[in-house]
Amino acid sequence: MDFKTSNEETKTGIYLMQEGNEEPFNVRLHLAKDILTIQEQDVICVSGEPFYSSERTVTIRRQTIGGFGLSIKGGAEHKIPVVISKISKEQKAELSGLLFIGDGILQVQVLRNAGEEVTLTVSFLKKTPAFLKLPLCEDCTCIPSDQSSGTSSPLCDSGLHLNYHPNNTDTLSCSSWPTSPGLRWEKRWVDLRLIPLLHSRLSQYIPGSDVCRKNAFQVIAVDGVCSGVIQFPTAEDCLDWLQAIASNISSLTKYNVKKINRNFPVNQQIIYMGWVDEKEQDSVQDRMYSPKFLALRGSSLFKFSAPPVTTWDWTRAEKSFTVYEIMCKILKDNDLLDKRKHCFSVQTESGEDMFFSVELECELLIWEKAFQMATFLEVERIQCKTYACIMESHLMGLTVDFSMGFVCFDAASKVSFNQFFIINKNMEDRSFQWDISDSSVVCSAMKLITMAQLLSFSFFFGAANLFCTVCILGV
């Protein structure tokens, strides 16, 4: 169930959360601009100074009509805790002010053999299995449930309906009457986990794999605190929350980048920061993917294991690459390596291919736009670049100049060789090519030339009737 507010940056809803191999249990999510709050239900004492409860001892007497006024579910035969599943309105259990739906009964035999009076020791079970379908409370108002009648679920029915009366089917209330002197107990939503959203990452996939969870994801904070696997009833709900959280993370990142850029010169500005999953080149123990943090700053692409916070962190990147010496490709569906979607590849100057994936299509578009912008700004800044190459067994120099075009010249005499050639077709139609032994030079040169075409510059290289044999070495 989802409770939306008028503020687009805020969402609240009750869903399921699973930790490890435990049974999923109900939690309340509250998304704010900069934090995701995960809450669980608990019973706390609110008289005097509030404190969290552990165990409560309650004595109640049987009524002529309605009995003790409570029903339970579970038991050893079902391998789940015995919990109070219903408390009848204005019966002894409710009037005690000390018993709540979701309380675990620690001494079930006492209840089974009860006479006119029974003493119960109870403790609220925060992680009651979701399949018990106990009524939930939102701000101390009971949410209707198909289990709020006197009939318990046959799956986990303990056989005890000590509260059932055919005329008592009123909607339950979560409020309590503090008849015990000096004590007042209430069931409330209390904070279980707080996830700061700045530099947090989302994951729909089982860690290290390409297996996507069904209608579920987890949020991992920058310090490693994990939300647990949050499960949603429909794919639409899951996507809605994914996009909302991703949007807030993106907004925080943009604001943070804006602040950081005040301390960097114009040619060292940050253009992009964000989490990706990198495909392992050599998978170990079936771990196919690892989280990495990519950043585009100035002329470089940085790959980190964690977001850079200080200036010193920028010097400790796992790897860094010059943007005009690498190639980026957005992978289409038929190019994907496995079940992961929203993927792209980066080919380094050494010819190495790195593969990355992101969680949402919008994140892929943001990356693509940022990479194009970083390349454009760097090409615009350098204007001219010269490479060593071999042409027809002669050592030559290849200069790419964004104001004049590109030219090949003799390395010894510096005499230009076939200076003007107009590029007005696709690169595949070019008849001039060079013999370059360094693959990183090839990658850089070809990217500069391609970028020049995208920028609509006119380039000239030699006479139009010149044809040279194509042979690029080391690629």
Buried (B, 14 or more C-beta within 10 A) or exposed (E): EBBEEEEEEBBBBBBBBBBEEEBBBBBBBBBBEBBBBBBBBBBBBBBEEEEEBEEBEBEBEBBEEBBBBBBBBBBEEBEBBBBBBBBBBEBBBBBBBBBBBBBBBBEBEEBBEBEEEBEBEBBBBBBBBBEBBBBBBBEEEBBEBEBBEBEBBEEBBBEBBBBBBEEBEEEBBBEBEBEBEEBBBBBBBBEBBBBBBBBBBBBBBEBBBBBBBEBBBBBBBBEEEBBBBBBBEEEEBBBBBBBBBBBBBBBBBEEBBEEBBEEBEEEEBBBBBBBBBBBEEEEEEEEBBEBBBBBBBBBBBBBBEBBBEEEEEBEEBEEBBBBBBBBBBBBEEEEBEBEBBBBBBBBBBEEEEBBBBBBBEBBBEBBBEBBBBBBBBBBEEEEEBBBBBBBEEEEBBBBBBBEBBBBBBBEEEEEBBBBEBEBEEEEEEBEBBBBBEBBBBBBBBBBBBBBBBEEEBEBBBBEEEEEBEEEBEEE
